[in-house]
Amino acid sequence: MGLSIHYNGSFKVGASLPEMIEEVEEVAKVHKWKYRVFETEFPDPNFRSEKYSDKIYGIHFTPPDCETVSISFLSNGKMSTAMHLEFYGNSDDKDYQEYLYTISVKTQYAGIQIHMLIIHLMKYLSNKYFGRFEMYDEGKYWETGDQKILEEIFGRYNLIMDRFATALQTIPSNGGENLEEYLLRIFEKVHKKIRVKKKKK
């Protein structure tokens, strides 16, 4: 729960992985973000096989109050993360394969400025280093570049989170109600209150 970005893609044939890593590393250093560099050279830079090894290539970094942003790839050039490779890499399940290649990052608590910075960095990297790239930004900034829309959506998410936290503290669970049922009931109450508030405006 919380505003996030979701992305997938692949590295561009002929682009330089070490150069990309160096550029992202510089951004992380400037902002004093923790980062980690993985393997720096693909075994086959032309990615002629869909198969992949047990290694990760690229870099990831972690801004304050943000989930880790991975700009990392499998040996076949497709975006993934070390965690995704560990959990989904050996599965034949098609749904798991989809998870293997889709990265999600919650930016809700990092704030608007860091969210925008990540989006601008991704736009730059996708134009220069990625052969294919898709981004779904729950804040709509990737699609619109409109800070006002982003601020409005952030505000909406913050309101939901605040209401949800209050509801957890004030609404007791019903007898015989499991955790999933309890949380679902709270979500419905929170959304109902927000809808009523919007109608009154």
N, C-alpha and C positions, 0 to 999 in steps of 0.2 A: 504494500500500500504506500502511496506517495508518488508524486510526479516523477516520471522516468523518461529516458530515451531508449529506443530499441533499434539495433542496427545489424546489418550483415553485409558481406561483400567479399572481394578477393583482391589480391595484390596484382598490380599491373605488370605484365611481361615486359621486361626491358627497364623497369624502374629500379632504383637503387634502395635496397632495404637498409644498408648501413647509413645512407644519407637520411632516410626517413627517421630512423632511430635517433640519429644525431640531432635532427631538428626538434623532435618531440622531447628529447632529453634536455635540450636547451630551454624549452618552454617550462618544463618541470623545475629546472634549476632556478630560473628567473623568479618563479612564483614560490619557490621553496616547498614544492610538493614532493612527497616520497615517490620514488619510482623504482622500477626494476627492469633491467635489460635482459632479454632472453637470447636465444641464438641469433646471430647476425648475418648468416649466409644460408640461403636456401640450397638444399642438395641438388635440385634441378630448377633453375630460375625460369624455365619455360613451362613448368607444371604439366608435364605430359601424362601424368598419372593421377587418377582420382584417389588412389591409396595414400595413406599418410603414416608417418612414423610416430614415435612417442615423444617427439620434441616440439617445443613451441618457439616461434620466431617472432621477433619484434620487441615491444615494450609495453609496460602498463604504468599508470601513475594514479595517485590518489589525492585529489584536492581535499581541503578541510571539510568535514561533515558531508562528504560525498562518497558514494561507492566507487570502487576502483574502475577506472576507465582503461579498457584493454584495446590496444592497437596492435594486435598480435594475430598470428596465423599458424595454420598447420603447414606441414611440408608440401601439401598440394596447393598452397597459396590461398586457401579459403580462411576467412576470419574465424577465430575461435579463441578460447582461453585455456589456461592450464587446468582450471577447475572443470570446465566443460569436457575437456579431453579425458580427464580422470573419470568423470561420471558417465559420459555418453560414448566415449571413443570406441569401446569394444562391443557396442550393442548393434544387433541387426535390425532392431525396431526402427521403422521409418520415422515415427514421431520423435524418437531420441536423436536420430540423425538431424532432424530440424532444430532441436535444441542445441546440438553440437555447434551449429553454424549461426545461431542467433545470440547476440550479446545485449543484455539489458543493464542499464545503470540508473540508479535512483539519484536524482539531483535535488530532491525536495528540500533537504535540510542544508544543502550547500548554498542555496540562494540564487537569485536571478543573475547576478554578475558572473558567477562561475558557470552557471548553465549556458549563458550566452558565449562565454569564452570557449567552452567545450564545443559548442556548435560551430563557431567560427573556425576553430582548429580543424574540426572534422571536414568542413567545407574545403578548406585549403588542402588538407591531405588527400581527400577524395579526388580532387582535380589533378593532383600531381602524382599520386602513388597508387591509387586504386583502379583496377580495371573495371570493376562493377561495385556499386555501393548503393544501399538502400537505408534510409533513416526514417523512423517514425518517432517524432518528437511530440510527447503529450502536451508540451507547452506551446506547440505550433510555431515556434521561432524558426526552426529549420525551413519550414514551408513559406513563412510570411516575412521573416526578418523584422517583424513588428514588435518592438519592446512593450508597447501598451497592451497588446493581446497577451503577451507572455506574463506581464504583471497581473493582468486580470485573472488568468488561469492559475497562476501561483496563489493569488489571494483566495480563489475558490477552494483550491486544495488545502490551504492552511486553515480555512474555515472548517472544512470537513474534518481535518485532523484534530482541531481544537474541540469541536463538538463531540467527536468520537471519544477523545480522552475524557471529557466531562461525563459522557454517558457511561463509560466504563466505571467511573467512580460513584455514580449516583443511581444506576439502574441495577438492581440485584437480578441474579439468574432465577428462573422459575424452577420449581421442584421437578426433577426428572429431565431437565433440559441439558443436552450435551453442549460442549463448548462451541461447536459449529452452529448449532441452533441459536445459542445465546448471542454470538457475534452477528449472525445474520439479522436477528431481531433488532439489535442495536443499530446496525447499518440502516435498516429500513426506517427506524425512528429518526435518525440523523438526517437522512435524505428527505424525509417528509417535512421536517422542520425547515430545511433549506429551501425546498420548493415553495412552502407557504410564505416564507420571507420574500422570495423573488416575486411572487404574485402580488404582494402588498406594495412593492415598489412602483 
